[in-house]
Amino acid sequence: MNEFLSILIAKYNYWIYITLMMVGLYGMIAKNNLVKKIIGMNIFQTAIILFFISIGAKKGATIPIIIHGHGANEIIRAKDYINPLPHVLMLTAIVVSVATLGVALALAVMIYRRFNTLEEDEILSEINKE
């Protein structure tokens, strides 16, 4: 039991990401207000980005630049270097997340101008009247 608890405490960052994901998922599913759904989606995206950045890090590793070049007598071990791919992909995901947030908020403004509300059930009832 003590070993299990120490593993849980050692991986506290994963519990933070899971909590953020569940908050975002709850916001997307349970809320009727479109802006709250959009913010929930953004929280969910941020939690996923933080998760991928954290699993891309290594303690004691260095950046993947080979100083001596070809012909060096040293053996190059991949475990000594950080993989930059997750960080680069998450940088792209941040740009996509910001663009998605902007488009979603612009659509929410257009929906508000058309229906004078952002509540999903009121919008659906107004659409069914037409």
N, C-alpha and C positions, 0 to 999 in steps of 0.2 A: 504493500500500500504506500509506503514511504517513497519507494522508487517511482511509482506511478505519479505521485504528487510532485516529485522533483522534475519529472519530465514535463508535466503540465506547466510548472512555473518557468522552466527553461524555455518553453515555446510560447511565452506570453504574447508575443507579437501576432502569432497566428490567431489567438483568441480575440485580439483586438480587430483583426481583419474580418473574422467570422461575425463578430458583433456588428461591425459596420455594414457588412453584406446583408445581414438580417434586418437591420434598420432600413436600409435602402429597399429591400424586397418588400418589407411591410408597407413602406410608403407607396410603392408602386401598386400593390395589390389592394390594400385596405382603404386608401384615401379616395374620396370622390372629386376633390379639387384637382384640376389639371396641373396647376403650378406645384402642388405638393407631390404629385406623381413625377413631375419632371425633376424636382429636387431629390426625390427618392432614387430615381434613375442615376442622377449624378453622384450621389453618395455610393451607390452600388458600383459604379464605374471606378470611382476613386479607390474603393476598397480592393478591387481586383488589381488595379495598377500598383498599389502599395504592396500587395501580396507578391506579385511577380518581381518587383524590385528587390524585395527582401530575400527571395529564394535565389536571386542572381548574385548575391554577395557571398564572399568567402573570407573567413578570418585568416590573416597572415598571407594572403595572396597579393599579387602585384598586377599592374596593368600589362596587357599582352604586347609588350614591345621587346623584341630581341635585340639586345645591345650589340653583341659581337658579330652578328650577321652570320653568313654561311662560312663554313670551314672552322668554326669554333670546336674545341675539343669537349665542351660541356654537352651533356645530354639535356635536351629540352623536355621538361615534364609538364603536361597540361594541368596537373593539379596545382601547380605553383602560380597559375595565372587566373585572373578573373575573366569570366565569359562576358564580353560586352553586349552580346546579342539581346538578352532580356531588357537591358537598360535602353538600348536603341529602339526596340520594339515598343517599350512603354512610353518613350518620348513621342513616338508616332501616335500611340493610343491617347496620350494627353491632348494632342492636337485634334484628334477625332472627337474626343469627349467635349472639348470646348466648342467645336463646330456643331456637334449634336445638340448641346445645350442652347446655343444661339438660335438654331433653326427651330427647336422645340418651343422656346420662349416666343419667337416670332409667330409661330403657328398659334400659340395660346393667345397672343394679342389679336390675331385675326379672328379667332373663334369668339373672343370676348366682344369684339366689334360687331360680329354677326348675331350673336345670341344674347348679349348683355349679361353673361354669366360664365363662370368657369367650372361650375358643378356638373359632373358627368351625367347624373341622372336627369337634371333639368335640360341639358342639351339633347339627350336622347329622347326625352318626351317631346321636345320642340321639333325634332326631326321627324318623329312619328306622326305629328299633327299635319305636317306638310305633305 
